[in-house]
C-alpha cells in the first residue's frame, strides 16, 4: 500500500454530538446534587456515581476514537486516538464491517475492523476512505469488506 495519512473529517455539528453527551453526563450530576435539598438525616438522596460511571464510559469511547489513520511503508496501519495508538498489519486484517452507532461515536456510523488478535472500531468519515479500502483490497485480497 502507498504510505499515506487519512484524517477524520467531522462537521461542527458532528463534533458537538461527540463532546456534548460526555460533558452533560459529567456536569449534570453536579447540578442535580447541589440543587436538591438535603434529605432526612442531613444526607442527599441523589448519588451521581452512576451518571459518572456512564460519563467515564462515554469519555473513554471519545478519547479512544481514532481521528487519524496512517498507512506505513512496512505494511502496517496505525489508528491514532488521543489516548492510544493501535497498529495492525495489513495481512492480519480479516474483515471490515458496519459496526453500528453508539453514544461514544456521536451516533455516527462506525466500521468494525476485525484482525487476527482482536477488533477495533472507527468512524467511517476519513477523507479518502474509498481509496484506502481499494488499496487495502489490492494489498490483502483475503480481506472481507461488507457494507463499505
C-alpha positions as CSV (number, residue, x, y, z in Angstrom):
1,X,0.0,0.0,0.0
2,X,1.1,3.6,-0.6
3,X,2.3,5.3,2.6
4,X,-0.4,7.9,3.4
5,X,-2.2,9.6,6.2
6,X,-6.0,9.8,6.3
7,X,-7.7,12.3,8.6
8,X,-11.1,12.1,10.2
9,X,-13.4,14.7,8.7
10,X,-16.3,15.9,11.0
11,X,-18.6,18.8,10.7
12,X,-19.1,21.2,13.6
13,X,-22.4,19.6,14.4
14,X,-20.8,16.1,14.5
15,X,-18.0,17.3,16.8
16,X,-20.7,18.7,19.2
17,X,-22.6,15.4,19.0
18,X,-19.4,13.7,20.2
19,X,-18.5,16.0,23.0
20,X,-21.8,17.2,24.3
21,X,-23.0,13.8,25.8
22,X,-19.8,13.4,27.7
23,X,-19.9,17.0,29.1
24,X,-23.6,16.6,30.0
25,X,-23.1,13.4,31.9
26,X,-20.1,14.9,33.7
27,X,-21.7,18.2,34.8
28,X,-25.4,17.3,35.1
29,X,-25.0,15.2,38.2
30,X,-23.3,18.1,40.0
31,X,-26.1,20.4,39.1
32,X,-28.7,17.9,40.4
33,X,-26.6,17.1,43.5
34,X,-26.3,20.7,44.6
35,X,-29.9,21.8,43.5
36,X,-31.8,19.3,45.6
37,X,-32.1,20.0,49.3
38,X,-30.7,17.7,52.0
39,X,-32.9,14.7,52.8
40,X,-33.7,13.2,56.2
41,X,-30.6,12.7,58.3
42,X,-28.7,15.5,56.6
43,X,-27.7,13.4,53.5
44,X,-28.5,14.0,49.9
45,X,-30.8,11.4,48.3
46,X,-29.3,11.6,44.9
47,X,-26.0,9.9,44.2
48,X,-24.3,10.9,41.0
49,X,-22.0,7.9,40.8
50,X,-24.0,6.0,38.2
51,X,-24.0,9.1,36.0
52,X,-20.2,9.5,36.4
53,X,-19.7,5.8,35.6
54,X,-21.6,6.3,32.4
55,X,-19.7,9.6,31.7
56,X,-16.4,7.7,32.2
57,X,-17.5,5.2,29.6
58,X,-18.5,7.9,27.2
59,X,-15.2,9.9,27.7
60,X,-13.2,6.7,27.2
61,X,-15.0,6.0,24.0
62,X,-14.5,9.5,22.8
63,X,-10.8,9.7,23.7
64,X,-10.0,6.3,22.1
65,X,-11.9,7.0,18.9
66,X,-9.3,7.2,16.1
67,X,-9.0,10.6,14.4
68,X,-6.1,9.7,12.1
69,X,-5.2,6.6,10.1
70,X,-1.6,6.1,9.0
71,X,-0.6,3.6,6.3
72,X,3.1,2.9,6.7
73,X,5.5,1.7,4.0
74,X,6.2,-1.6,6.0
75,X,2.5,-2.7,5.6
76,X,1.0,-1.6,8.9
77,X,-2.0,0.5,9.7
78,X,-1.9,2.8,12.7
79,X,-5.1,4.1,14.2
80,X,-4.3,7.2,16.2
81,X,-6.6,8.4,19.0
82,X,-6.0,10.9,21.9
83,X,-5.4,8.1,24.5
84,X,-3.8,5.4,22.4
85,X,-2.3,4.2,19.1
86,X,-3.1,0.8,17.7
87,X,-1.2,-0.9,15.0
88,X,-2.4,-3.6,12.7
89,X,-0.5,-5.4,10.0
90,X,-2.4,-5.3,6.7
91,X,-2.1,-9.1,6.2
92,X,-3.7,-9.6,9.7
93,X,-7.0,-7.9,8.7
94,X,-9.8,-10.3,8.3
95,X,-12.8,-8.0,7.7
96,X,-14.2,-4.5,7.8
97,X,-18.0,-4.4,8.5
98,X,-20.5,-1.9,9.7
99,X,-20.3,-1.7,13.4
100,X,-23.4,0.2,14.3
101,X,-23.8,3.5,16.1
102,X,-23.2,4.5,19.8
103,X,-23.1,7.5,22.1
104,X,-19.3,7.2,22.2
105,X,-19.1,7.8,18.5
106,X,-21.6,10.6,18.5
107,X,-24.3,8.4,16.9
108,X,-22.2,8.3,13.7
109,X,-21.8,5.1,11.6
110,X,-18.8,3.1,12.7
111,X,-16.9,0.4,11.0
112,X,-15.6,-2.6,12.9
113,X,-12.2,-3.8,11.8
114,X,-11.6,-7.5,12.7
115,X,-8.0,-8.7,12.7
116,X,-6.2,-11.8,14.0
117,X,-5.7,-10.5,17.5
118,X,-8.9,-8.5,18.1
119,X,-11.2,-5.8,16.9
120,X,-11.3,-2.1,16.7
121,X,-13.9,0.4,15.8
122,X,-13.6,3.7,13.9
123,X,-15.9,6.3,12.4
124,X,-16.2,5.9,8.6
125,X,-15.6,9.5,7.7
126,X,-11.9,9.6,6.9
127,X,-11.0,11.7,3.9
128,X,-10.1,9.3,1.1
129,X,-11.7,6.3,2.7
130,X,-12.7,4.8,-0.6
131,X,-9.1,4.9,-1.9
132,X,-7.9,3.4,1.3
133,X,-10.4,0.4,1.0
134,X,-9.4,-0.1,-2.7
135,X,-5.7,-0.2,-1.8
136,X,-6.4,-2.5,1.1
137,X,-8.2,-4.9,-1.1
138,X,-5.3,-4.9,-3.5
139,X,-2.7,-5.4,-0.7
140,X,-4.8,-8.1,1.1
141,X,-7.2,-9.9,-1.3
142,X,-8.5,-12.1,1.5
143,X,-10.0,-9.2,3.4
144,X,-13.8,-9.2,3.6
145,X,-15.4,-5.8,3.0
146,X,-19.0,-5.8,3.9
147,X,-21.1,-2.6,3.6
148,X,-18.1,-0.5,2.7
